Amino acid sequence: MTSTDSADSAAQKAPAKAPAKDPWDLPDVSGLVVGVLGGTGPQGKGLAYRLAKAGQKVVVGSRAAERAEAAAEGIGYGVEGADNAETARRSDVVIVAVPWDGHAETLESLRAELAGKLVVDCVNPLGFDKKGAYALKPEEGSAAEQAAALLPDSRVAAAFHHLSAVLLQDPEVDEIDTDVMVLGEARADVEIVQALAGRIAGMRGVFAGRLRNAHQVESLVANLISVNRRYKAHAGLRVTDV
C-alpha cells in the first residue's frame, strides 16, 4: 500500500468534523425567571418593564421589599417585587443594576443567595465633574470583574450597559434600536444573555469578549452621555457586518 493509499484510508476512517455552531443559534430562555437588583431605579425598572412586556417572568429587588413591591405594581405585566435577597433566591438569572457606589456592598451581602446563579452586571463606574461624565477604573479592572471577584460561586457576565433608561421606560416607544454587547467567560452563559436581550423588541445581543474586556464597554457610556447632551438624543450602538 502506498503512502497515499494509507492517507486516504485514514481519512475515510476518521470521524466527520462537526459543523461549526451557528453563532445566532441561541437557547430558549422564555421559561427563566429574571431578577433585577436595583429594580426600583431607572435602568433596572426599564429593563424589568421591557423583559416583562416580552413575556419574561421578572422579579424586581430593592433593599426594602415595600419599595420593590410598589415599583413592580407600577411596571405591571406580572412583575413581582421583593427584597434583594429574596429576589436573588427566586431568580435563575440576576441582573445587577444598582448604583456604582453601592455595587460592592450589595453583592457582598448577597454572595450566598447568588451562588450558582448567572449574574449579569450592567453597572457603569462613572464620575461626574464640570466637564461631564468620565470613566472610573475599579481596582479589579471593571464593575463586572469586581462582581466576579466578590461572587466566586456565581457565573458572571456583563451586558445592558448602553441602554437609555428614558427609552426603556417609555411605553410610547415600541422598539429599542440598539445592540447589546455581552461579555462573559462561558459561551453558554453569554448565549443566555444574548437570547434575553433578543426578546426585547429592536434589540440584539452580540458577543463582545471575555470579562477582561468589560472596562472599555462600561467606559463607553461616558462617551454616549456626551453624545446625548450635545445632540439631545438617547444614543445607542449598532455593530455592523455581523
Buried (B, 14 or more C-beta within 10 A) or exposed (E): EEEEEEEEEEEEEEEEEEEEEEEEEBEEBEEBBBBBBBBBBBBBBBBBBBBBBBEBBBBBBBBEBEBBBBBBEBBEBEBBBBBBBBBBBBBBBBBBBBEBEBBBEBBEBBBEBBEEBBBBBBBBBBEEEEEBBBBBEBEBBBBBBBBBBBBEEBBBBBBBBBBBBEBBBBEEBEEBBBBBBBBBEEEEBBBBBBBBBBBBEBBBBBBBBBBEBBBEBBBBBBBBBBEBEEEEEBBBBEEEEE
